[in-house]
Amino acid sequence: MTARITWLGHSTVLIELGGQRLLTDPLLRSRIFHLRRHGPAPGDPGPLDAVLISHIHHDHLDLPSMRMLEPRSRIVCPTGSGALLASAGFGDLYEMLPGEAVALPGVRVEATAAEHSGRRWPRGAPIQPLGFVVRGERSVYFAGDTDLFEGMSALGPVDLALLPVAGYSPKLGPGHLDSRRAAEAAARVRARVAVPIHWGTFAALGRPLGPWFTDPPAEFAAHAADWGVDVRVLSLGESLEL
């Protein structure tokens, strides 16, 4: 069976593992609020077995993007986010807390902790963000949005780590990994290979692009080399066989 990931931009990754097709944090539009995509929007990812939602910020839980996914599949999401999704017309929801798991045919999806804000703008109660480890014939850690956190080392070893290394502006607030801390995260989970995500896709309208937008993957690879981690930098739409 195919074991492959395809980066579709930002934190959206198609994971094909154990005969399952899983999509993380779908953001498929060319614009969301004041953020504009640089490069073409991804096409239809095709039929999915599940969608993994790490947290409810608009650039990770984008309801218009979710409505683009047909036929609809199971949604695995943080506990407390089901009401938002149900009110938007989505069913087959599986809510999880860190440490819980759900078995799908051929893979096991484990919810992990994440160190990040969980409140959806402009109001709403905070909801615990998640990461996920998908385990089948290979193991893939999708960090969502997070900073380093206690217990991260217990997630490894993994064959592949999908780690955020930047954002949609030069400044990263609390609860984010930059390229240096992402390299440490890759080492903590003992990743055989790491792929940088959450970079080079969206920026605010009118904001000049520069090294903050283009350079984080190379910086991440350089820092990861100090930890002995192999990094593969993917272009938008590019795949990596596991």
C-alpha positions in Angstrom: 0.0 0.0 0.0 1.1 3.6 -0.6 2.8 5.3 2.3 3.1 9.0 1.2 2.5 12.5 2.3 1.7 15.5 0.1 2.1 19.1 1.4 -0.8 21.3 0.1 0.4 24.5 1.8 0.2 25.9 5.3 -0.7 23.1 7.7 -2.7 21.1 5.1 -1.1 17.7 4.4 -2.5 14.6 2.8 -1.3 11.5 4.6 -1.7 8.2 2.8 -0.9 5.4 5.1 -2.3 1.9 5.7 -4.8 2.3 2.9 -6.3 5.4 4.6 -6.3 9.0 3.1 -6.2 11.5 5.9 -6.2 15.3 5.5 -4.9 17.7 8.2 -6.3 21.1 8.9 -7.8 21.8 5.4 -7.2 25.3 4.1 -7.9 25.2 0.4 -8.9 28.7 -0.4 -6.9 31.6 -2.0 -7.8 34.0 0.7 -9.0 33.9 4.3 -9.8 37.3 5.9 -6.7 39.5 5.4 -4.5 36.6 4.4 -3.7 35.9 0.8 -2.2 32.7 -0.6 1.0 33.0 -2.6 0.8 30.4 -5.3 -2.1 28.4 -6.7 -4.7 27.0 -4.4 -4.6 23.2 -4.2 -7.0 21.1 -6.2 -9.5 18.6 -4.9 -7.6 16.1 -2.8 -10.1 13.4 -3.7 -12.0 11.0 -1.4 -10.9 11.0 2.2 -11.2 8.6 5.0 -10.9 11.2 7.7 -10.0 14.8 8.3 -7.8 15.7 11.3 -8.4 19.1 12.9 -5.7 20.2 15.3 -7.4 23.3 16.7 -10.1 25.8 15.9 -8.2 28.9 14.7 -9.6 30.0 11.4 -6.5 29.1 9.5 -6.7 25.5 10.7 -10.5 25.0 10.9 -11.7 26.8 7.8 -15.4 25.9 7.4 -15.6 27.0 3.7 -12.6 24.7 2.9 -14.3 21.9 4.9 -17.4 22.3 2.7 -15.3 21.8 -0.4 -14.4 18.2 0.6 -16.9 15.8 -1.0 -17.9 13.2 -0.1 -17.7 14.1 3.5 -15.7 11.9 5.8 -15.2 11.4 9.5 -13.8 14.5 11.3 -11.4 13.9 14.2 -11.2 17.1 16.3 -10.5 18.4 19.7 -13.0 17.8 22.4 -15.3 20.8 22.6 -15.1 21.7 18.9 -17.9 19.3 17.8 -20.7 21.8 18.5 -19.1 24.4 16.2 -18.8 21.7 13.4 -22.2 20.3 14.0 -23.8 23.8 13.8 -22.1 24.2 10.5 -23.7 21.1 9.2 -21.0 18.5 9.7 -21.6 15.1 11.2 -19.6 11.9 11.9 -17.5 13.8 14.5 -15.0 12.1 16.8 -13.8 14.4 19.6 -10.6 13.7 21.3 -8.4 14.8 24.2 -4.6 14.4 24.4 -3.8 10.7 25.1 -6.9 9.3 23.4 -6.9 7.3 20.2 -9.2 6.2 17.5 -8.6 3.1 15.3 -9.3 3.4 11.6 -8.8 0.4 9.2 -5.1 0.1 8.8 -4.0 2.9 11.1 -4.3 4.2 14.6 -4.7 8.0 15.2 -3.4 9.2 18.6 -4.2 12.6 19.9 -1.2 14.4 21.5 -0.8 17.6 23.5 0.0 20.9 21.9 1.2 24.1 23.5 -0.9 26.7 21.7 -3.9 29.1 22.2 -7.3 27.3 21.7 -9.7 30.2 21.5 -11.5 31.0 18.2 -11.6 34.6 17.2 -13.6 36.8 18.0 -15.0 35.0 21.0 -15.6 31.6 22.4 -14.3 29.3 25.1 -10.8 28.0 24.8 -10.5 24.5 23.5 -7.5 22.3 24.0 -5.4 22.1 20.8 -4.1 18.8 19.6 -1.3 17.2 17.6 -1.7 13.7 16.1 0.5 10.7 15.6 -0.8 8.4 12.9 0.6 4.9 13.2 0.4 2.1 10.6 3.3 0.5 8.7 5.0 3.9 9.2 4.4 6.6 11.9 3.7 10.3 11.1 3.6 13.0 13.8 1.5 16.1 12.7 2.2 18.8 15.3 -0.6 21.2 14.4 0.4 24.5 16.0 2.6 24.1 19.1 5.6 25.2 20.9 7.9 22.7 22.7 6.0 21.0 25.6 6.7 18.6 28.4 6.1 15.0 27.2 7.0 15.6 23.6 9.8 13.1 23.8 7.4 10.4 24.7 5.8 10.6 21.2 8.8 9.1 19.4 10.4 7.6 17.7 8.5 8.4 14.5 9.3 7.9 10.8 8.2 11.4 9.8 7.5 14.6 11.7 5.4 17.4 10.1 6.5 20.5 12.0 5.5 24.2 11.8 8.6 26.4 11.3 7.1 29.9 10.7 3.8 31.7 10.2 2.0 34.2 8.1 3.9 37.2 9.5 7.5 37.8 10.6 6.5 37.8 14.2 5.6 34.5 16.0 3.7 34.8 19.2 3.6 32.4 22.1 2.7 28.8 21.3 4.6 28.6 18.0 7.8 26.8 16.9 10.4 28.8 15.0 13.0 27.0 12.8 15.3 26.5 15.8 12.8 25.1 18.2 11.2 23.0 15.5 14.6 21.3 15.0 14.7 20.6 18.7 11.1 19.2 18.4 12.2 16.9 15.6 15.1 15.6 17.8 12.8 15.1 20.8 10.4 12.9 18.9 13.4 11.1 17.3 12.1 11.7 13.8 13.8 9.7 11.0 12.7 12.5 8.6 11.2 15.9 9.2 9.2 18.1 6.8 8.7 21.8 7.6 5.1 23.1 7.2 3.2 26.3 8.1 5.5 28.5 6.0 5.6 30.2 2.6 1.9 30.0 1.9 -0.1 32.9 3.4 0.8 36.5 4.1 -1.3 39.6 5.0 -2.4 41.7 2.1 0.1 44.4 1.5 2.8 42.9 3.7 6.1 42.8 1.8 7.6 39.3 1.4 11.1 38.6 2.4 13.4 36.2 4.2 10.8 35.7 6.9 8.6 34.1 4.2 11.1 32.1 2.2 14.0 31.2 4.5 12.6 29.2 7.5 12.9 25.8 5.8 16.6 26.2 5.1 17.2 27.5 8.6 15.2 24.6 10.0 17.3 22.1 8.0 20.5 23.7 9.2 19.4 23.6 12.8 18.1 20.0 12.4 21.5 18.9 11.0 23.0 19.8 14.4 20.6 17.3 16.0 21.3 14.6 13.3 17.8 14.9 11.8 17.2 14.4 8.1 15.0 17.2 6.6 13.1 17.2 3.3 11.8 20.5 2.2 8.7 20.1 -0.1 7.3 22.6 -2.6 3.6 23.2 -2.6 1.9 20.1 -3.9 5.0 18.0 -3.7 4.9 14.5 -2.3 7.3 12.4 -0.3 7.2 8.6 -0.2 7.7 7.2 3.3 
